[in-house]
């Protein structure tokens, strides 16, 4: 029964992606290339609707079959409003303050159902300051939703990252909700793999960012998977996005203006294809999953693993900077 459910989720995701692409082509809902684009041809957008439809179908079925905890279920479905608003943004381009407001409401609602971030362990030190922790996680949650959107810039990149993070978390927790997420994304990735026939859009990317924040906090609270472990698995995204934002701020660039300065964008600009760049990211993510697996099996502190993870990310950044420089002449 459970394997049949996963197959159903995969089929829904694949079929809805096909349908959305057909409608987008008919209605001319296309991503038109410009000087900041990584693609060269008009491409249908909004394929993230398929991920959202498959995802919510899956978690409702898990809830009906008693495979998902009540508080986690309600925290996850709180993201539906975010999906609706992100869909509107894909179609009519909403003002930034509207998007941020909805993201804030969504994150706070989700945290309410799982009782926020209760505790963080730094080595043997227990940090239990609810107000400060939850303020930080609200800010961090909104940032992660947006950075996930920022890094959805080349074919398959955001989809592959979602599958990698969810796979690493499933390896430790065994929670079936992660399999629903993986198969919801795989069905879309078949269409989004280079050369992409459809793009995810804000609908999918913001939803994935939200889902990972909720799952990471829930597993941390229930002592199933330390939040630091999630930071390791997701580091390819948050490290690149955060460092790039800091550099652009330091250069006095207008942060609201689109750009092509993330590591993966610079790699692509200097000659690597979408597929080659994507495969590089997959191998890096597989190494992070291996780090998590070894930490669990060998009882190595996640904080040691986190340092190793940072060293890897810094090394990748330095390599990219040397080969594909971060310069002001890149359109911003």
Residue frames as qw, qx, qy, qz and C-alpha x, y, z in Angstrom:
[[0.000, 0.885, 0.466, 0.000, 0.00, 0.00, 0.00],
 [0.296, -0.815, 0.075, 0.491, 2.73, 2.47, 0.99],
 [0.391, -0.211, 0.585, 0.679, 4.80, 1.84, -2.16],
 [0.230, 0.596, 0.686, 0.348, 1.63, 2.23, -4.25],
 [0.118, -0.926, -0.265, 0.241, 1.10, 5.61, -2.57],
 [0.347, -0.605, 0.337, 0.633, 4.61, 6.75, -3.52],
 [0.343, 0.162, 0.713, 0.590, 4.03, 5.66, -7.11],
 [0.088, 0.806, 0.578, 0.086, 0.77, 7.61, -7.12],
 [0.223, -0.860, -0.016, 0.458, 2.58, 10.75, -5.91],
 [0.377, -0.302, 0.562, 0.671, 5.18, 10.37, -8.66],
 [0.255, 0.438, 0.742, 0.439, 2.50, 9.96, -11.33],
 [0.024, -0.900, -0.414, 0.136, 0.52, 12.98, -10.06],
 [0.287, -0.733, 0.195, 0.585, 3.63, 15.17, -10.07],
 [0.342, -0.084, 0.680, 0.643, 4.61, 14.05, -13.57],
 [0.178, 0.580, 0.735, 0.303, 1.10, 14.37, -15.00],
 [0.077, -0.913, -0.307, 0.256, 0.35, 17.77, -13.46],
 [0.313, -0.555, 0.350, 0.686, 3.70, 19.10, -14.73],
 [0.277, 0.195, 0.744, 0.576, 2.71, 17.98, -18.23],
 [0.044, 0.775, 0.623, 0.092, -0.70, 19.67, -17.86],
 [0.213, -0.850, -0.079, 0.475, 0.73, 22.93, -16.47],
 [0.340, -0.314, 0.516, 0.721, 3.28, 23.05, -19.29],
 [0.217, 0.435, 0.748, 0.452, 0.55, 22.58, -21.88],
 [0.066, -0.886, -0.451, 0.085, -1.56, 25.37, -20.37],
 [0.334, -0.715, 0.125, 0.601, 1.45, 27.68, -19.97],
 [0.330, -0.047, 0.618, 0.712, 2.37, 27.24, -23.63],
 [0.102, 0.631, 0.698, 0.324, -1.23, 27.89, -24.71],
 [0.187, -0.928, -0.310, 0.089, -1.59, 30.98, -22.49],
 [0.496, 0.651, -0.175, 0.547, 1.96, 32.19, -23.22],
 [0.571, -0.803, 0.146, -0.091, 2.95, 32.08, -19.55],
 [0.864, 0.302, -0.148, 0.376, 6.65, 32.01, -20.32],
 [0.517, -0.698, 0.130, 0.478, 9.98, 32.99, -18.82],
 [0.577, 0.801, 0.011, 0.161, 11.46, 35.34, -21.41],
 [0.777, -0.100, -0.074, 0.618, 15.29, 35.39, -21.47],
 [0.044, 0.991, -0.037, 0.120, 17.05, 38.63, -20.52],
 [0.401, 0.679, -0.511, 0.342, 20.62, 39.65, -19.68],
 [0.332, -0.487, 0.660, -0.465, 20.29, 38.09, -16.21],
 [0.932, 0.024, 0.092, -0.349, 18.81, 34.79, -17.38],
 [0.376, -0.437, 0.799, 0.170, 20.67, 31.50, -17.55],
 [0.599, 0.338, 0.719, 0.101, 18.46, 30.23, -20.38],
 [0.113, -0.241, 0.438, 0.859, 18.28, 31.36, -24.01],
 [0.211, -0.270, -0.717, -0.607, 14.76, 30.38, -25.10],
 [0.525, -0.279, 0.127, -0.794, 11.28, 31.31, -23.77],
 [0.324, -0.007, -0.939, 0.111, 10.29, 28.50, -21.39],
 [0.556, -0.580, -0.417, -0.424, 6.97, 27.75, -19.63],
 [0.091, 0.295, -0.657, 0.687, 6.99, 28.55, -15.92],
 [0.629, -0.268, 0.169, -0.710, 4.84, 27.59, -12.94],
 [0.699, 0.094, -0.700, -0.110, 5.75, 23.90, -12.90],
 [0.058, 0.194, -0.754, 0.625, 6.08, 24.07, -9.14],
 [0.673, -0.107, 0.056, -0.730, 2.28, 23.74, -9.05],
 [0.826, 0.083, -0.534, -0.164, 2.81, 20.05, -9.78],
 [0.383, 0.169, -0.732, 0.538, 5.09, 19.68, -6.76],
 [0.293, -0.141, 0.401, -0.856, 2.53, 21.47, -4.57],
 [0.784, -0.023, -0.186, -0.591, -0.42, 19.35, -5.82],
 [0.771, 0.100, -0.625, 0.064, 1.48, 16.07, -5.40],
 [0.220, 0.236, -0.649, 0.689, 2.87, 17.16, -2.02],
 [0.432, -0.134, 0.349, -0.821, -0.47, 18.11, -0.48],
 [0.844, 0.016, -0.348, -0.409, -2.18, 15.05, -1.93],
 [0.645, 0.180, -0.693, 0.269, 0.53, 12.93, -0.33],
 [0.074, 0.164, -0.651, 0.737, 0.45, 14.44, 3.14],
 [0.637, -0.108, 0.091, -0.758, -3.37, 14.36, 3.24],
 [0.865, 0.050, -0.457, -0.200, -3.23, 10.64, 2.40],
 [0.448, 0.206, -0.710, 0.503, -0.52, 10.10, 5.03],
 [0.270, -0.189, 0.439, -0.836, -2.73, 11.83, 7.59],
 [0.796, -0.037, -0.148, -0.585, -5.73, 9.71, 6.57],
 [0.865, 0.094, -0.492, 0.032, -3.62, 6.54, 6.92],
 [0.657, -0.750, 0.079, -0.015, -2.12, 7.70, 10.26],
 [0.841, 0.165, -0.036, 0.514, 1.42, 7.90, 8.86],
 [0.283, 0.465, -0.119, 0.830, 1.99, 11.50, 9.92],
 [0.263, -0.374, -0.619, 0.638, 1.73, 13.19, 13.32],
 [0.053, 0.839, 0.542, 0.015, -1.15, 15.64, 13.78],
 [0.211, -0.859, 0.002, 0.467, 0.98, 18.66, 14.75],
 [0.351, -0.289, 0.576, 0.679, 3.37, 18.13, 11.83],
 [0.276, 0.499, 0.743, 0.350, 0.45, 17.75, 9.42],
 [0.006, 0.921, 0.378, -0.089, -1.12, 21.07, 10.43],
 [0.315, -0.709, 0.245, 0.581, 2.24, 22.84, 10.36],
 [0.370, -0.054, 0.686, 0.625, 2.86, 21.62, 6.81],
 [0.198, 0.639, 0.677, 0.306, -0.58, 22.48, 5.43],
 [0.138, -0.843, -0.177, 0.488, -0.08, 26.01, 6.80],
 [0.303, -0.357, 0.480, 0.742, 2.15, 26.43, 3.77],
 [0.377, 0.522, 0.721, 0.255, -0.83, 26.25, 1.39],
 [0.085, 0.945, 0.217, -0.230, -1.48, 30.00, 1.64],
 [0.277, -0.657, 0.459, 0.530, 2.17, 30.61, 0.73],
 [0.429, 0.101, 0.784, 0.437, 1.70, 28.37, -2.32],
 [0.274, 0.779, 0.561, 0.045, -1.37, 30.33, -3.46],
 [0.045, -0.942, 0.039, 0.329, 0.32, 33.71, -3.08],
 [0.374, -0.456, 0.622, 0.515, 3.49, 32.45, -4.79],
 [0.445, 0.396, 0.740, 0.311, 1.34, 31.22, -7.68],
 [0.166, 0.934, 0.302, -0.092, -0.17, 34.71, -8.00],
 [0.248, -0.795, 0.336, 0.440, 3.36, 36.12, -7.95],
 [0.493, -0.053, 0.729, 0.472, 4.31, 33.79, -10.82],
 [0.332, 0.630, 0.653, 0.258, 1.36, 35.13, -12.83],
 [0.079, 0.924, 0.265, 0.266, 1.15, 38.86, -11.97],
 [0.518, 0.275, -0.310, 0.748, 4.35, 39.74, -10.03],
 [0.446, -0.818, -0.362, -0.020, 3.23, 40.86, -6.57],
 [0.026, 0.865, -0.302, 0.401, 4.96, 43.62, -4.63],
 [0.484, 0.271, -0.732, 0.396, 7.83, 42.43, -2.38],
 [0.237, -0.258, 0.548, -0.760, 6.14, 43.56, 0.86],
 [0.828, -0.045, -0.037, -0.558, 3.12, 41.36, 0.11],
 [0.810, 0.206, -0.547, 0.048, 5.33, 38.33, -0.43],
 [0.259, 0.305, -0.680, 0.614, 7.32, 38.95, 2.77],
 [0.499, -0.230, 0.325, -0.770, 4.14, 39.50, 4.82],
 [0.910, 0.014, -0.186, -0.370, 2.65, 36.19, 3.65],
 [0.672, 0.279, -0.624, 0.284, 5.94, 34.42, 4.30],
 [0.046, -0.331, 0.593, -0.732, 6.01, 35.84, 7.84],
 [0.714, -0.140, 0.169, -0.664, 2.42, 34.75, 8.53],
 [0.896, 0.153, -0.381, -0.168, 3.10, 31.29, 7.11],
 [0.488, 0.317, -0.679, 0.447, 6.30, 30.71, 9.11],
 [0.257, -0.274, 0.525, -0.764, 4.69, 31.91, 12.36],
 [0.827, -0.047, -0.017, -0.559, 1.62, 29.70, 11.74],
 [0.831, 0.208, -0.516, 0.026, 3.76, 26.64, 11.06],
 [0.270, 0.327, -0.675, 0.604, 5.90, 27.25, 14.14],
 [0.535, -0.285, 0.277, -0.745, 2.75, 27.57, 16.26],
 [0.920, -0.025, -0.179, -0.346, 1.65, 24.03, 15.45],
 [0.843, 0.113, -0.438, 0.290, 5.04, 22.45, 16.24],
 [0.573, -0.790, -0.146, 0.162, 5.55, 24.74, 19.27],
 [0.110, 0.951, -0.288, 0.020, 8.47, 26.62, 17.73],
 [0.647, 0.402, -0.555, 0.333, 12.15, 25.86, 18.12],
 [0.728, -0.658, -0.156, -0.112, 12.41, 24.54, 21.67],
 [0.647, -0.652, 0.329, 0.218, 16.08, 23.81, 22.14],
 [0.659, 0.669, -0.328, 0.102, 19.47, 23.79, 20.41],
 [0.841, -0.453, 0.147, 0.255, 22.51, 21.81, 21.53],
 [0.369, 0.831, -0.395, 0.130, 25.99, 23.25, 21.00],
 [0.335, 0.342, -0.823, 0.306, 28.17, 20.31, 21.92],
 [0.364, -0.321, -0.826, 0.287, 27.14, 19.44, 25.46],
 [0.037, 0.193, 0.295, -0.935, 25.69, 22.91, 26.05],
 [0.094, 0.587, 0.795, 0.122, 21.91, 23.17, 25.94],
 [0.022, 0.015, -0.035, -0.999, 20.52, 26.48, 24.65],
 [0.100, -0.560, -0.820, -0.057, 16.92, 26.85, 25.78],
 [0.005, 0.387, 0.183, -0.904, 15.87, 30.48, 25.28],
 [0.400, 0.519, 0.751, 0.079, 12.50, 30.17, 23.44],
 [0.217, 0.901, 0.205, -0.316, 11.92, 33.84, 22.61],
 [0.064, -0.727, 0.501, 0.464, 15.38, 34.38, 21.14],
 [0.374, -0.072, 0.875, 0.298, 15.46, 31.03, 19.35],
 [0.399, 0.601, 0.692, 0.003, 12.05, 31.57, 17.76],
 [0.170, 0.899, -0.024, -0.404, 12.82, 35.13, 16.71],
 [0.159, -0.551, 0.688, 0.444, 15.97, 33.84, 15.01],
 [0.367, 0.136, 0.894, 0.218, 14.13, 30.95, 13.35],
 [0.379, 0.779, 0.438, -0.241, 11.38, 33.25, 12.05],
 [0.122, 0.844, -0.319, -0.414, 14.00, 35.48, 10.44],
 [0.237, -0.368, 0.846, 0.304, 15.97, 32.44, 9.27],
 [0.494, 0.373, 0.784, -0.046, 12.82, 30.78, 7.94],
 [0.399, 0.856, 0.165, -0.286, 11.91, 33.79, 5.79],
 [0.008, -0.739, 0.570, 0.359, 15.52, 33.99, 4.59],
 [0.380, -0.134, 0.894, 0.197, 15.57, 30.29, 3.65],
 [0.528, 0.613, 0.568, -0.153, 12.29, 30.57, 1.73],
 [0.317, 0.905, -0.078, -0.274, 13.74, 33.46, -0.27],
 [0.141, -0.628, 0.705, 0.298, 17.20, 32.02, -0.80],
 [0.553, 0.131, 0.818, 0.094, 15.65, 28.82, -2.11],
 [0.491, 0.794, 0.333, -0.133, 13.85, 31.02, -4.61],
 [0.043, 0.875, -0.371, -0.308, 17.08, 32.91, -5.44],
 [0.255, -0.454, 0.819, 0.242, 18.95, 29.71, -6.22],
 [0.659, 0.396, 0.638, -0.042, 16.30, 28.31, -8.55],
 [0.161, 0.795, -0.212, -0.545, 18.25, 29.67, -11.50],
 [0.252, 0.419, -0.768, -0.414, 19.37, 26.78, -13.71],
 [0.781, -0.008, -0.440, -0.442, 17.70, 23.60, -14.90],
 [0.836, -0.151, -0.528, 0.023, 17.15, 21.00, -12.19],
 [0.293, 0.394, -0.546, 0.679, 19.19, 22.79, -9.52],
 [0.431, -0.320, 0.365, -0.761, 16.48, 23.50, -6.92],
 [0.906, -0.056, -0.178, -0.381, 14.81, 20.14, -7.57],
 [0.766, 0.211, -0.544, 0.268, 18.02, 18.14, -7.12],
 [0.060, 0.382, -0.550, 0.740, 18.83, 20.07, -3.94],
 [0.675, -0.262, 0.158, -0.671, 15.39, 19.24, -2.51],
 [0.940, 0.035, -0.315, -0.125, 15.82, 15.54, -3.27],
 [0.557, 0.331, -0.579, 0.496, 19.31, 15.56, -1.70],
 [0.196, -0.371, 0.471, -0.776, 18.23, 17.31, 1.52],
 [0.808, -0.167, 0.053, -0.563, 15.13, 15.14, 1.89],
 [0.877, 0.160, -0.453, 0.033, 17.14, 11.96, 1.20],
 [0.333, 0.354, -0.623, 0.613, 19.70, 12.83, 3.86],
 [0.427, -0.284, 0.385, -0.767, 16.98, 13.55, 6.40],
 [0.900, -0.031, -0.153, -0.407, 15.13, 10.33, 5.50],
 [0.665, 0.306, -0.637, 0.239, 18.33, 8.33, 5.93],
 [0.111, 0.223, -0.673, 0.696, 18.36, 9.37, 9.60],
 [0.444, -0.034, 0.392, -0.805, 14.69, 9.76, 10.53],
 [0.052, 0.145, 0.971, 0.183, 12.93, 7.22, 8.28],
 [0.316, 0.461, 0.459, -0.690, 9.88, 9.51, 8.30],
 [0.467, 0.407, 0.728, 0.293, 7.56, 8.72, 5.33],
 [0.190, 0.912, 0.223, -0.287, 6.69, 12.39, 4.81],
 [0.175, -0.678, 0.489, 0.520, 10.17, 12.81, 3.34],
 [0.381, 0.086, 0.837, 0.383, 9.47, 10.12, 0.74],
 [0.300, 0.786, 0.535, -0.080, 6.32, 12.01, -0.27],
 [0.002, -0.896, 0.142, 0.420, 8.47, 15.10, -0.76],
 [0.333, -0.387, 0.712, 0.482, 11.12, 13.21, -2.75],
 [0.366, 0.318, 0.821, 0.301, 8.61, 11.64, -5.17],
 [0.204, 0.877, 0.360, -0.246, 6.68, 14.90, -5.52],
 [0.043, -0.818, 0.337, 0.463, 9.88, 16.54, -6.75],
 [0.420, -0.169, 0.796, 0.402, 11.08, 13.63, -8.92],
 [0.448, 0.598, 0.661, 0.062, 7.93, 13.77, -11.06],
 [0.178, 0.962, 0.049, -0.203, 8.66, 17.43, -11.79],
 [0.328, -0.668, 0.533, 0.404, 12.42, 16.95, -12.20],
 [0.628, 0.210, 0.687, 0.300, 11.81, 14.61, -15.14],
 [0.366, 0.830, 0.362, 0.214, 10.52, 17.69, -17.01],
 [0.148, -0.981, 0.111, 0.055, 12.98, 20.12, -15.41],
 [0.760, -0.301, 0.373, 0.439, 16.18, 18.14, -16.08],
 [0.050, 0.668, -0.374, -0.642, 18.51, 19.93, -18.53],
 [0.013, 0.147, 0.120, 0.982, 17.39, 20.99, -21.04],
 [0.182, 0.318, 0.701, -0.612, 14.34, 22.03, -19.01],
 [0.013, -0.424, -0.715, -0.555, 10.93, 21.91, -20.67],
 [0.347, -0.800, -0.319, -0.371, 9.38, 23.91, -17.81],
 [0.219, 0.388, -0.515, 0.732, 10.59, 25.96, -14.82],
 [0.328, -0.358, -0.790, 0.375, 9.56, 25.61, -11.19],
 [0.140, -0.677, -0.210, -0.691, 8.72, 29.24, -10.49],
 [0.159, -0.425, 0.491, -0.744, 8.06, 30.81, -7.08],
 [0.820, -0.244, -0.094, -0.508, 5.19, 28.39, -6.40],
 [0.939, -0.014, -0.326, 0.110, 7.54, 25.45, -6.05],
 [0.517, 0.365, -0.443, 0.635, 10.72, 27.05, -4.74],
 [0.261, -0.481, 0.329, -0.770, 9.13, 29.00, -1.86],
 [0.876, -0.275, -0.075, -0.388, 7.10, 25.96, -0.84],
 [0.864, 0.113, -0.398, 0.286, 10.20, 23.76, -0.71],
 [0.225, 0.445, -0.436, 0.749, 12.02, 26.34, 1.40],
 [0.547, -0.427, 0.189, -0.695, 9.10, 26.47, 3.85],
 [0.947, -0.125, -0.231, -0.183, 8.69, 22.68, 4.06],
 [0.721, 0.221, -0.475, 0.454, 12.36, 22.16, 4.91],
 [0.051, -0.462, 0.408, -0.786, 12.30, 24.77, 7.68],
 [0.745, -0.328, 0.090, -0.573, 9.27, 23.11, 9.31],
 [0.956, 0.011, -0.294, 0.005, 10.65, 19.57, 8.96],
 [0.528, 0.375, -0.504, 0.572, 14.09, 20.51, 10.28],
 [0.248, -0.432, 0.405, -0.767, 12.64, 22.16, 13.39],
 [0.864, -0.214, -0.044, -0.453, 10.14, 19.35, 13.99],
 [0.900, 0.103, -0.383, 0.180, 12.81, 16.64, 13.82],
 [0.280, 0.435, -0.496, 0.697, 15.12, 18.72, 16.02],
 [0.494, -0.416, 0.258, -0.718, 12.41, 19.13, 18.68],
 [0.944, -0.136, 0.012, -0.301, 11.71, 15.40, 18.65],
 [0.439, -0.619, 0.643, 0.104, 15.41, 14.49, 18.87],
 [0.885, 0.309, 0.347, 0.033, 15.28, 12.67, 15.54],
 [0.672, 0.415, 0.156, 0.593, 17.65, 14.90, 13.60],
 [0.373, -0.574, -0.145, 0.714, 19.73, 17.75, 14.99],
 [0.319, 0.910, 0.176, -0.195, 19.05, 21.11, 13.32],
 [0.177, -0.727, 0.527, 0.403, 22.80, 21.39, 12.67],
 [0.515, 0.040, 0.809, 0.281, 22.47, 18.30, 10.50],
 [0.432, 0.770, 0.470, -0.007, 19.92, 20.11, 8.36],
 [0.028, 0.931, -0.192, -0.309, 22.29, 23.09, 8.02],
 [0.395, -0.401, 0.729, 0.389, 24.94, 20.68, 6.74],
 [0.500, 0.352, 0.765, 0.202, 22.63, 19.10, 4.17],
 [0.293, 0.877, 0.380, 0.033, 21.33, 22.47, 2.95],
 [0.413, -0.669, 0.133, 0.604, 24.70, 24.26, 3.08],
 [0.449, 0.158, 0.539, 0.695, 25.25, 24.33, -0.69],
 [0.040, 0.755, 0.499, 0.424, 22.28, 26.71, -0.91],
 [0.337, -0.915, -0.208, 0.071, 22.45, 28.86, 2.22],
 [0.603, -0.449, 0.189, 0.632, 26.24, 29.31, 2.07],
 [0.383, 0.270, 0.478, 0.743, 26.23, 30.48, -1.54],
 [0.063, -0.801, -0.465, -0.372, 23.19, 32.73, -1.06],
 [0.471, -0.837, -0.164, 0.227, 24.44, 34.31, 2.17],
 [0.568, -0.335, 0.256, 0.707, 28.00, 34.97, 0.98],
 [0.299, 0.412, 0.505, 0.697, 26.75, 36.39, -2.32],
 [0.183, -0.880, -0.395, -0.189, 24.29, 38.70, -0.54],
 [0.535, -0.719, -0.006, 0.443, 27.04, 39.94, 1.77],
 [0.518, -0.082, 0.378, 0.763, 29.40, 40.61, -1.14],
 [0.142, 0.621, 0.503, 0.584, 26.75, 42.52, -3.08],
 [0.348, -0.895, -0.276, 0.037, 25.93, 44.59, 0.03],
 [0.591, -0.521, 0.150, 0.597, 29.64, 45.30, 0.51],
 [0.393, 0.136, 0.480, 0.773, 29.84, 46.46, -3.12],
 [0.186, 0.407, 0.225, -0.866, 26.90, 48.85, -2.51],
 [0.133, -0.115, -0.773, -0.609, 24.78, 47.07, -5.09],
 [0.585, -0.110, 0.072, -0.800, 21.00, 47.35, -5.05],
 [0.234, -0.145, 0.947, -0.166, 20.03, 44.07, -3.39],
 [0.611, 0.390, 0.502, -0.471, 16.52, 43.98, -4.86],
 [0.527, 0.635, -0.357, -0.438, 17.89, 43.87, -8.41],
 [0.984, 0.070, 0.166, 0.001, 18.32, 40.44, -10.03],
 [0.018, -0.793, 0.588, 0.158, 21.87, 39.30, -10.76],
 [0.943, 0.225, -0.245, -0.021, 24.07, 36.41, -11.90],
 [0.107, 0.725, -0.582, 0.351, 26.72, 36.29, -9.16],
 [0.846, -0.351, 0.333, -0.223, 25.90, 33.12, -7.24],
 [0.360, -0.462, 0.772, 0.248, 28.57, 30.42, -7.55],
 [0.589, 0.271, 0.755, 0.100, 26.43, 28.17, -9.71],
 [0.433, 0.864, 0.206, -0.151, 25.58, 31.10, -12.02],
 [0.013, -0.840, 0.471, 0.270, 29.22, 32.07, -12.44],
 [0.506, -0.187, 0.816, 0.207, 30.15, 28.47, -13.23],
 [0.572, 0.558, 0.601, 0.033, 27.49, 28.43, -15.94],
 [0.239, 0.937, -0.024, -0.254, 28.46, 31.86, -17.33],
 [0.088, -0.736, 0.617, 0.265, 32.02, 30.74, -17.88],
 [0.394, 0.402, -0.729, -0.390, 31.14, 27.81, -20.09],
 [0.121, 0.004, 0.974, -0.193, 29.75, 24.94, -18.01],
 [0.373, -0.290, -0.633, -0.614, 26.41, 23.61, -19.26],
 [0.628, -0.412, 0.122, -0.649, 23.33, 23.41, -17.03],
 [0.957, -0.105, -0.247, -0.111, 23.73, 19.66, -16.86],
 [0.661, 0.261, -0.471, 0.522, 27.43, 19.73, -15.95],
 [0.103, -0.450, 0.366, -0.808, 26.82, 22.35, -13.24],
 [0.787, -0.314, -0.015, -0.531, 23.91, 20.30, -11.90],
 [0.921, 0.018, -0.374, 0.111, 25.97, 17.10, -11.77],
 [0.360, 0.377, -0.498, 0.693, 28.74, 18.90, -9.84],
 [0.412, -0.408, 0.271, -0.768, 26.16, 20.03, -7.27],
 [0.915, -0.172, -0.205, -0.303, 24.76, 16.49, -6.99],
 [0.770, 0.151, -0.490, 0.380, 28.22, 15.08, -6.16],
 [0.060, 0.391, -0.444, 0.804, 28.79, 17.78, -3.53],
 [0.658, -0.325, 0.099, -0.671, 25.41, 16.98, -1.97],
 [0.924, -0.036, -0.377, -0.049, 26.15, 13.25, -1.98],
 [0.501, 0.266, -0.552, 0.611, 29.31, 14.02, -0.01],
 [0.283, -0.367, 0.332, -0.822, 27.28, 15.99, 2.57],
 [0.870, -0.198, -0.142, -0.428, 24.87, 13.05, 2.90],
 [0.811, 0.125, -0.500, 0.277, 27.88, 10.77, 3.43],
 [0.143, 0.381, -0.490, 0.771, 29.14, 13.13, 6.17],
 [0.609, -0.321, 0.159, -0.708, 25.78, 12.91, 7.94],
 [0.936, -0.035, -0.308, -0.170, 25.71, 9.12, 7.61],
 [0.650, 0.226, -0.541, 0.483, 29.23, 8.74, 9.00],
 [0.139, -0.430, 0.386, -0.804, 28.47, 11.15, 11.85],
 [0.792, -0.266, 0.047, -0.547, 25.56, 8.96, 12.90],
 [0.944, 0.062, -0.323, 0.018, 27.31, 5.62, 12.43],
 [0.641, 0.211, -0.439, 0.592, 30.62, 6.64, 14.05],
 [0.438, -0.781, -0.397, 0.200, 28.99, 8.87, 16.68],
 [0.440, 0.085, 0.019, 0.894, 30.92, 11.94, 15.50],
 [0.012, 0.624, 0.393, -0.675, 29.64, 15.29, 16.74],
 [0.428, 0.755, 0.453, 0.206, 27.63, 17.21, 14.16],
 [0.094, -0.968, 0.073, 0.221, 29.66, 20.26, 15.11],
 [0.457, -0.426, 0.621, 0.473, 32.85, 18.63, 13.87],
 [0.483, 0.394, 0.709, 0.330, 30.97, 17.58, 10.74],
 [0.173, 0.935, 0.296, -0.090, 29.66, 21.13, 10.36],
 [0.241, -0.793, 0.358, 0.430, 33.22, 22.50, 10.41],
 [0.474, -0.068, 0.751, 0.455, 34.21, 19.99, 7.72],
 [0.361, 0.695, 0.610, 0.120, 31.15, 21.08, 5.74],
 [0.018, 0.962, 0.024, -0.272, 32.17, 24.75, 6.00],
 [0.376, -0.530, 0.576, 0.496, 35.71, 23.92, 4.86],
 [0.466, 0.274, 0.757, 0.366, 34.25, 22.18, 1.79],
 [0.235, 0.869, 0.434, 0.009, 31.98, 25.13, 0.99],
 [0.152, -0.890, 0.208, 0.376, 34.78, 27.65, 1.44],
 [0.464, -0.270, 0.688, 0.488, 37.06, 25.53, -0.76],
 [0.418, 0.545, 0.674, 0.272, 34.42, 25.40, -3.49],
 [0.071, 0.963, 0.202, -0.162, 33.93, 29.18, -3.20],
 [0.296, -0.729, 0.411, 0.460, 37.67, 29.87, -3.48],
 [0.489, 0.032, 0.747, 0.449, 37.96, 27.56, -6.47],
 [0.319, 0.747, 0.560, 0.162, 35.03, 29.25, -8.22],
 [0.086, -0.950, -0.004, 0.301, 36.40, 32.72, -7.37],
 [0.398, -0.507, 0.554, 0.526, 39.74, 31.81, -8.92],
 [0.367, 0.173, 0.785, 0.467, 38.29, 30.33, -12.10],
 [0.003, 0.655, 0.581, 0.483, 35.14, 32.46, -12.43],
 [0.252, -0.004, -0.377, 0.891, 35.77, 35.75, -10.57],
 [0.095, -0.784, -0.586, 0.179, 33.16, 37.68, -8.61],
 [0.314, -0.031, 0.132, 0.940, 33.44, 41.05, -10.33],
 [0.197, 0.534, 0.348, -0.744, 31.35, 44.18, -10.54],
 [0.214, 0.302, -0.522, -0.769, 31.19, 43.98, -14.31],
 [0.030, -0.268, -0.956, -0.118, 28.78, 41.04, -14.03],
 [0.282, -0.460, -0.345, -0.768, 25.25, 42.47, -14.62],
 [0.178, -0.208, -0.767, 0.581, 23.57, 43.30, -11.31]]
